[in-house]
């Protein structure tokens, strides 16, 4: 588990990037904290540089959207999910638990044929 930052260091609507075994982006979506691998599955852009809209992040390169709760892409061009990581807040510190690389959340673990 990684201590990423203090709550006040990551205001709503902002993101921060840190490196575990991979780069991880942490987002504050209206007071809820989410963490995903920082690399877009479409063309390797940094999602921490993307645009946060509610609990969705838009990739800055080709505008793919990902649901931060599940990692699932919600529109093309991305078809594969990004890996999510559990986030906890304790004593105003944001912690992220990063699983070994290669594990994908069950609900987002398969490539989507069609994206609504």
PyMOL commands that set and color helices and strands:
alter all, ss='L'
color gray80, all
select helices_A, chain A and resi 7-9+47-49+106-108
alter helices_A, ss='H'
color red, helices_A
select strands_A, chain A and resi 2-6+15-19+23-29+32-37+51-53+56-58+65-67+84-90+93-97
alter strands_A, ss='S'
color yellow, strands_A
deselect
rebuild
show_as cartoon
